[in-house]
Amino acid sequence: MMYVRLLALALLIQPVATATSADPISGSWQGLLDGFYPLEATLTLKGNKVTGVTHFAKMDFPLTGTFDTKKNIVTYTFKWVDGKTATVNLKLGGNTLSGTYQVHTASKDNTMSMTRVSLVTGTTANAAGKAGPYVMTGMVRDEKGKPIAGVQVFADHTAYYNMNALGTTDAQGRYRIALAHQPGTWAAGAYLRQSFGGEPVEVRLSPDDDTAFDGSLGAVRNFTYKASDAPSGKVYTSIAHSNVELDYDSLEFTFTPDGPNAAGTTAPFTRKFVFGSGVQNVPLGGYRVSATQVLNGVRQQLLLSSRSQKEASTSVRAAFTHDTHYGETLELFLSNP
């Protein structure tokens, strides 16, 4: 029965560690359960939230918790093998965490203690690009080499269902993920979450090296966000009234981004209108849009309006919105000058 209870003590994967010497929780810990059974843990403190990974009895289990800075107490819960919630309460004293764990509300408290053996920071050698056993690390950058912060990176075990590890890139685009101590290989991936015109957009990124790797060896997996990865939408056009004359074969639109669009550029670009298809694959973002056509042998500047700018002008402000049927769309209304 004691062995069954002990198997419950574990925790999952931490986001990228950003510990400093002032962070009393983040780091690698080693200790004992009930003064006898060894365990290892890597904890990360973010705000007052505590996450991490603990290796015990060749198994890993998820946990989430909090750190009370006034009382110096770490409290976390996890799901026991039978689905019930177990609770751990540890008091911080220097580099030691000690306290109790309770598998079920009706069970007695058992003892647990751990000592921090090293810090885990975003500036360690591992985070800078060198992997170690059961660690995936790397960077996320754009095509110009600029680091991208806030990207969620994950590692999925290729054999076990729903066994994954998560991390988030720091201000330097770096991440470090501790993996469960399980035999087998892992595959890397990432999600870049952006917002354009108030609409959330998620982009799936693939690593520069997409080879699955042995968890016991660890791996470096870097990601590059390319312009070709940028989420895009379609431009739809309508005539403002029945008397509008349009020559669709010569109709062109020039898009000037209000700021960096999903492709990361502010440079204007021109696209031809395709009859029956509109203008496709325009990177998401906010734009000032103008349009021209050749009518009676003369290139003519058209008047435009949009949902965000009702008054017709030769240059109109417009942005993409999400349509449940058509996806990301930008709608323009055309008229002759």
N, C-alpha and C positions, 0 to 999 in steps of 0.2 A: 504493500500500500504506500509505503514511503517512497519507493521508486516511481510509482505512478504519479504521485504528487510532484515529485521533483521534475519530471519531464515537462510540466506545464510552464516552468520558468523560462521564458525566452522573449525575444523581441525581434522586430523586423528591420527593414533597411532604412538608413538615414538619408535625407537629402544632403547635398554637398555641405561639408562642414566648413564653418567659418569661425572656428574658435579662435580666441586670443587668450593671452595669459590671464585676462580678467574673467574668462569664462570658466566657471568652476565645475561644469558638468561634461562638456564635450571632450571626448578622448577615448582611449582604450583602457578598459578596466579588467582586472582579474580578481577572483574571489572564491568564496566557499558558500555552499548552502548547508545549513545545519552544522557548520563547522567542519564539514568533511568532504562534501561533493564539490569538485572544482567547476568553475564556469568562467567564460570570457565574455566581454561585452564591448561594443563600441557605441557610445552615446553621443547624440548631438542636441544641443540646446539652441532653440531658435525662438526668441522672445521668451515666453514662459512655457513653451511646448518642448517636450522631450520625446525624441524618437531614437531608434538605433537598431543594432543587431546583437543578439546574444547567442553564443554557441554553447550548448550544454547537452551532454549525453548523445553527441553526434546528431543533434536536431536543432532546428531554429523555429521560433514562433513569433508572431507579431505582437507588438504592444504600442500603446500611445499613452502619454502622461503629461504631467505638469511639474514645474519646479516653483515652490513657494520661497521667494527670496527672503522674506521676513523671517520665516521659521526654518529656512535651510532644509526643507523637506521635499524629496522627490516622491511623487505618487503616480503609479501607473497601473493600468488594467490590461488584461489580455484574455482571450478566449481559451479556456481549458479544452482538452480533447473531447469532452462530452458536451461542449457548447456553452457551459456555464462560465461566468466571469470570475477571474481570480484577481486579487488586489495585492499590490506591493507598496510598502511605505518604508522609505529609507531616509535617514538623517545624514546630512553632509557635515563632516568634520575634517577640515583640511583636504587631503586627497583621499578620504575614506568615506564610503557610503555604507551605512549599517542600519539594520532594522528588521522588519518582519514581512512575511508573505502569507497570504491566506488563500487556499485553493477554493474553498467554498465558505459561505457565510457561517455554516454550522461547524466548520473544522477549526482546530486550534491554530494559533499563530506559530509559524516556524521562522527560524532565524536566517538572515542573509547578510553577507558583508562583502564589499569589493574595494579594491585600492586602485586608483588611477596610475597606470604605468607609463602612459605617453599621451601627449596632446595630439589631436587630429585637426589640422588646419588646412586652409586653402593654399598655403605656401609651402607645404611639405613637398619632399621629392616626389612622392607618389602623385600628388595633385598636379605637380608640374609636368608630369608626362611619363613617369616610371611606374609600371604596375607591379604589384606584389601578389602573393597567393590570396585568392578570394577577394580581389579588388579589381574593379574596372574604373579607369580614369581617362581623362582626355580633355579636349577643348571643343567649343563650338564657335565658328567664325563665319563671316561672310566671305564672298569671293575676293574682297580686297584685303582680307586678313584681319578685319576689325572684329574684336570679340563680341559675342552676343550674350547678354545676361538674361537670367530668368527662363532659360530653356529647360523643359523637363526631359531628362534623359532616363532611359530604363534599360534594364537587362532582363531578358526572359529566359528561363531555363527551357531547354529544347525538349526535355523529356517529361518534366512534371507540370501538370496542369495548374495554372494560376500561381506559379512560383515566380515572383519577379522582384526586382530591386529598383528603387527610384532614387534619383538625385536631381538637383537643380544647379545650373551654372551660376557662378558668382560674377562679380563685376568685371573680372578678367576673362570671362567665358569658360572658366575651368569647372570641372566637377570631379567628384570622387565618390564611388559607390562601393559599399561593402556587400559582398555576396554571401548567401547561405552556404554553409560548409556541407554541400551535398555533391556526390560524384556526378559527373556529366558535363555537358557543354552549355554555353550561354550565347544568346544573340542580342545585339545592341540595336537600339532605336531611340528616337527623340521626337518631341512635339514642341513646335514653336507656336505659341498662342499670341495672336495680335488682335487689334481692334481697328476697324476702319468705318468711319461714319457712325460710330456707336454700335456696329455689328461685330460680335466676336468671331474670329476666324482661327482655325487650327490647321497647322501645316505639319505633315509627317516628314521627318528628315531621316535619311539613311546614312550610316557611317561611311567614311571614306574606304574603310576595309570592312566588308560585311560578313567576313568569315566567322563562323561560330568558334568559340575558344573554350579551352579547358578551364573550369573555374579554379582548380587548384594552382594553376599557373598565373591566372589573372591576365589582363590585356589592356592595351591602350587603344581606345576607339575615339577618333576625332570626327567631327561633323563639319561640313561646309554648306552653308545656306546659299544656294545659287539662284540667280534671277529666274532660271527655268523652274525652280520650285515654288515661285511666288504664286499665291492664289489669285485667280483672275475671274473676270465676269464678262457679261455680254452687254453691249449697248443697243438699246431698242430705240427706234425713231417713229414719230407720228407727225402728221401734218397738222398745223395749228388750225387750219380751216380748209374748206373745200376748194378755194381758189389758188392754192399754193402750186407753183410749177417746180418740179424737181427733175433733174437729170441724174438718175441713180448711177449711171456708168461713170460719171465724173465726180460724184459726191465724195468729199474727203472731210475728215475730222482731225483737228489738232488738239491734243490733250496736254495741258500744262499742269503738272502736279502742284497742289497747294503746299505740300511738304513731301518728304520721302514716301513714295508709294510702296506697295508690297514688294516690288523688285528692288527697293532701296535707292531709287533715283528721283531726282527733281528735274531731269532734263525733259523738255517738250518732245513729243513724238507725233507723227501723223499716220493715220490709218485710212485706207480706202473703204468705202461702204460696199458690201457685197449684197446684192439684191436677194432677198429670201433668207439671208443669214444675219444681216446687220453688221456690227463690228464686234468680233469675238476676241477672246483672250487678251483683254485689257487688264493689266495688273490693278488689283483693288487699291482704292485710295480716293481722296478728294481732288477734284480737278476744276480748272477753268477750261471750258471747251468752246472752240470756234469751228465753223464749217464753211466750206466753199463748194461751188459747183461751176461748171461751164454751161452757160445758157446763151444761145444765139451767138456762139463763138467767143463769148467774153466770160472770164472767170469772175464769179459773183460771190460776195460775202453774204451769207445767209443770216437771218435772225433766229435766235434760239431762246427757248425757255426750258425750265426744268421744274421738278417737284420742289426743289429748294429755292428756286428763283423764278417766280411767276412772270415777272416783267421781261419781255423779249429784248434781247441785246445781241450784239455781234460776238460777245464773249460772256458765257454764262457759267455760274458756279453749279456744280453737280457732283453727286456722290452715289456710290452703290448702296443698294438696299437688298435685303434678302427676301426672295419670293419662294414660297414653299414648293412651287411647281417648276419655276425656271432657274432657281438658284440666285446667284448674285447678279443683279441687273442695275443698269443706269439708263434712265428714260429721258429722251430729249424730244422737244416739240419744235418743228421747223416751219419757217415762213419766209417769204421773199422780202427783201428790203423795200 
